[in-house]
């Protein structure tokens, strides 16, 4: 099977890159195409193969985080990528622009969609207000309106481009039912749900006792809502360990002290150790899927999560009548999260570590590879079938 793999950008190993890694393991001959690549930032199965990049790769400092400011250039850059002509299928992994890659004529395009571009759709307001944390006083009042309007116009154009790019996709695969609903709403397209892979062999329980601290593991970007967690533990006086990096790093560093321990980004072995030892994982984001709660459950950890989005598909809520793997709170507000933590502490016997492990096994790497291979083969087979003519119709 001749496959080209297209990814938005390669600057670290997060959930999307773990999906790409699983396909690289399954398709060792596939070449990878991406907007930009920071060498050494991805895993061995990705780094070991040819990786073609766009002209954005050559801009100074772009792989150190500058790419976040190049969003308006990305549609042009992804269309600049040149894929081989002789392919059976193109598989793009997209939360931004990878779905807009130019595909050779007659070659089907499967898009594994982490979400329609969140900057332009359901989280547009958060991104309009982002980036002004370091600006204060009168100057902020002067620039706030014009800056917000300029960003709004850019994101509106990005939304139009994103919707148009979706028409070039032969088949959508959604990472969750939550994302499938967005694909239907924003693109008017149906999709197949294939849940992302979790390395349940690596993320497994051991005999470590649970310790008296809560855990946060994620990229430090606005929609992940680390601010909510910081305020809740400060209000309750509960210890918190934060693992992650991103634009909101300074917010966490300022909070570090008596209650908060900030570790920055850590290798998987360190993250696993904290999954095994933390009192519970705190997960307040409205997430597309959310690999972190599944990794935590795979290590037997309880999860306290916002009760919308992907977490509702991966966490089994505990209650007085049945044991579960986590607890939901209804509003992304400090008092709601704080109350959920209090209730969890009062009812910890409702949570079952063995059930958490069993639940996580539903999302194994092998299951993901098997389901994606079926989708690719089915798409290739359907593309080779002749279209019905008017008479036969």
N, C-alpha and C positions, 0 to 999 in steps of 0.2 A: 504494500500500500504506500503510494507516494503522497506524503502529507507535508504541507508547510504550516508551521506553528507561528502565530502572530500574537504578540503581547504588547500591552501599552508601553511599559518601560520596566527596566530591570535595575533596581537600585537597592534591593534588599529581599529577604525571604519572609513574606507575609502570606496571607491566605491564598491570594491569587497566584503567587509564584509556586505554592505547593501544588496547586492544580496543574500548572505547567510542568512541574517536576515529574508528576505521576505520568503524564503523557510522554515526556522525554524518556522515561524508563521503559515505557511500553513500545515506543516507536524510535528506536535508536538511530535510524537513518534520517529522521526528520530534521530539517534546518529551521532555526529560530530567527524570526524577524521582529524588530522592536524599534521604538523611537530612539532610545538611548540606553546605554549599558555601562554601569560602573563595574569594572572588572573585579572579580572576586566577591561580589556582593550576593551572588546566587549560589545554589548548591552545586555539587559536582556533576550530577546528571545534566544540568543546564549548561554549566560553564564548559563542559567537555566537548561541546558540539559547535559548529559554525554559527555565529550570531551576527546577523546583518543589521546595521543601524541606519537611521536617517541622517540628514545633514545637521540636525540638532545636536548630534553627538560632538560636533567640532566646536560648539560655542564654549567660551571659557567658563569654568565653574559649574557647568550645567548638571553634571552628575553628582554634585555635592549639595543639591537641593534647589538650584536655580531653575530647574525645569518647572517648578510650580508656577512660575510667572510667565511661562511660555504657552499657556493653554490656548490662546487665540491662534498660535502658529501650528498647533498639533494636527488639525484636519489637513492642512496642506502637507505636513511632513509625513503623515501616514499614507497619503495617496502617492507620495514620492517613492515609497518602497517598491522594489521590483521583484516580484516573485517568479520562480521558474515557470516556464510555459507548460511543461509536462508534469502535471499533477493529477492525482485522483480526487483530492479534496483539500480545501483550506480550512483550518481550524483556528479561529481567533478567540483569545481570552480578553474580554473587554469590560472595563468599568468606565472608560473614557472614549477613546477614538479608534481602537484597534478594529472595531467592526467596519470602519470606513476604508479599509485597505482595498486597493484595486486588485481584483481577482482575474486571472486569465479567462478569456472567453470560453464558455462551456464547462468550466470547473465549478462544482458546487461549493458553497461557503457555509460552514457551520459556525455559529457564534455562541461560545459559552459565555453567557452574559451574567456578570456579577451584579449589575444593576444598570438601567439606563443612566446616562451621565448625571450623577447626583448634583453636580454644580449647577446644572441648567434646569433640573426638574424639582424633585421633592425637597431638596435642601438649599434651594437658591437663596432664601433669606439669610441663612447662616453664613453663606459665602459672601453675600453682599456686605455684611457687617464685619467680616473677618479682616485681619491685617491692620486694625486701627488701635490695637491694645497699647502700642507704644506711643501713640499720639494723644496729647492732652491739651486742656485749656482752650484758649480762644482759637488757636490754630486748628484744633480738631473741629470746632464749629464752622470754621471757614471752609475746610476741605471736605467735610463729611457729606454734604449734599451733592456737590458736583462729582466727587469720587464714586459715591454710591450709584449715581445715575449712569456714569460711564461704565461701571462694572455691570449694571443691569442691562445695558444695551449689548455689551459683549456676550453676556450669558444668554440673552434672548436670541442672538444670532447663532450661538452654539447649540441652542435647543433646536432651531430650525435645521441646522446642519445635521445634528444627531438623528432627527426624525427622518431626514432624507437618506442618510447613510443606512438606516435600518432596512430600506427597500432593496439594498444589494445583498442582503443575507438570505440564503436559501432556507435555512432552518435555525431557529433559536433554541438553545438549551439554557434553562434558567437554573440558578444555583439554589433556589428555594421557591416555595409556593408564593411567598411574599413578592419576590422578583417577577415571577410569572404574571402576577396581577398587574404589576407596573408595565411589563412588556405589552400586555393586552391593552392597558389604558393609554399609554403614551405612543405606542407604535401600531396599535390595532392588529397585533400578530399573536398567534398561539405559540406555545413553547412546550418543550419536554422538560420536566424537572429531574435533574441529576444532582444529588447533594455532593458538595466538595469532599475531598478525601481527608481523613485524619489518620495519622500514624499511630494506630492503637497498639502496635507492638512496642513502640518506643515509649509512648505515654501510657504507663501502666502503674498500678499501685505498688507500694512496698509496705514494710512494717513501720514506717516513720509515724510517730504520734502527731496528732494535730496540735498546732501551736496557737497562741492567742494573738493572731493578727489576721487582717483581711488583705486580699490581694487584688491588684489591678494589673492587667497585661494587655497592652494595645499600643497602636500608634497614637501619638499625642497630637491629634487634630480635633477641630472644634466639635464635629458631630459625635465623637466618641464620649463626650461629656465627662472628662476627668474633673472638671470644675465641680460637678455635682457630687462626686465621690469625696473630693477634698473637703467640701463644706459639710457633708454628712458626718465624716469621721471626726472632724474638728468639733462639731456640735455634740457628738456622743462621747468624745474622748476615747476613741478606739484606735489602736495602732493599725497602720496601713503600709504595705510595701507596694511601690509603683515600679513596674518594669515597662519601659517603652521610650521612644524618642520621637521628635517631630517638632512642629512649629510652636507648640505650647509647652516646650521644655522649661522655659523660664518660669511659667506659672507654677509648675510642680517644684522647681528648685526653690522658689520663694517660700513655698509651704513646708519644705523639708525641715525637720526639727524634732520636736518632742513626739508628735504623733505619726509623722510621715517619714518613711525611709525611701529615698529615690535611688534606684540602682542603674538608671539608664537602660539601654538595650542590652540584653544578655543572651548568651548562647542557649540552645534548646535544653541542654542538661541542667542549667541553672533554673530555667523556667519550670522544668519538670520537678525539680526538687521543691520549688515553692508550691506547685500544684499539690504535691503530696503532703505538705506540712501546713498550709494555710487553713484558717478556720473556715473560710468560704471565699469564693471568687465574686467580686462585685462587677456587674456588667450592665451599665445604665444606658447604653446606646440603642438607638433604633437601627438595628443592623440588618443588612441584606440576608446574611446567613449567620456568620459568627463562628469561626473555627475555635476560638479560644474557649468558649463554654464547653464544647465537646471534648477538647483536650483535657480540661479540668475534670470533667465527669469521668473520662477514661482513667484518670488517676484517683478516682473516688472522692473528689471534692464537691461539696454542695455549691450551687450557683444561685446568687440573688440577682435577678435580671429585670429589666424593663419589660413589661408584659405586652409588647408589640414587636412585630418584625420576626426575624429568623429565630430568635431565642424560643419563641412559642412552638417552633417545630422541632426543637432539639432538647428542650428541658421538660421534664415531667413534674408538674407542680405537686408538691406535697400537701397533705391535708389530714384532718383528724380521722378520716375514713380509709385513707390509703397512703402508703408511704411513697415518697417521690424522690426526685434528684435535685430539686431547686424550689425557688420561691419567686413570685412575680410581684412587682409594684406597678401601680396603674398610671402614675404621672411622673414626668421627668422633673421632679421638684425635690428639694432637699428634705422637706418633712416626710414625703412619701418614702424615699429611700431610707431615711433614718428609722421610720416606723417599721419598715420591712426588716431591717437589721435587728431591731428589738424583738420582733415577733419570732424571727429565726432563732435568736438566743434562748427564747422561752420554750421553743418547740423543736429542739434539735433532734429529738428521738423520732420525728416524722421522716427524717432523711436517711436514705439507705445507700451506703457506699457501694455495695455489691450490685444494686439496681443501677446506679450511675455508670458503673463499668459495663454492665450488660447493655444499657441504652447506647453508650458510645460506640459499641461494636457495630451498630447499624451503619456507621459512616466510615468504614475501613477503606484503605487505599485500594485493595483488591476489588472491592465492590464498585468503586468509582471507575477503575480501569475497565472492568467488564461492561458496565453500562455505557461508557463513552465509546468503547470499541463497537458495541452494537449500534449506537447512533450513527457513527461514521460509516459503517458498512451498509446500513439501511439507506442512508442519504446517497451514497455512491450508487447503489443499486437502482434507486428511484430516478437518479439523474440519467442513467443509461437507458431507461425505458422511453420509447418513442412517444411523443405527445399525441393524444388522440386528434384526428382530423375532424373537420366539421361533419362529414358524413357519418362517421362512426359515433360521434357525439349525438 
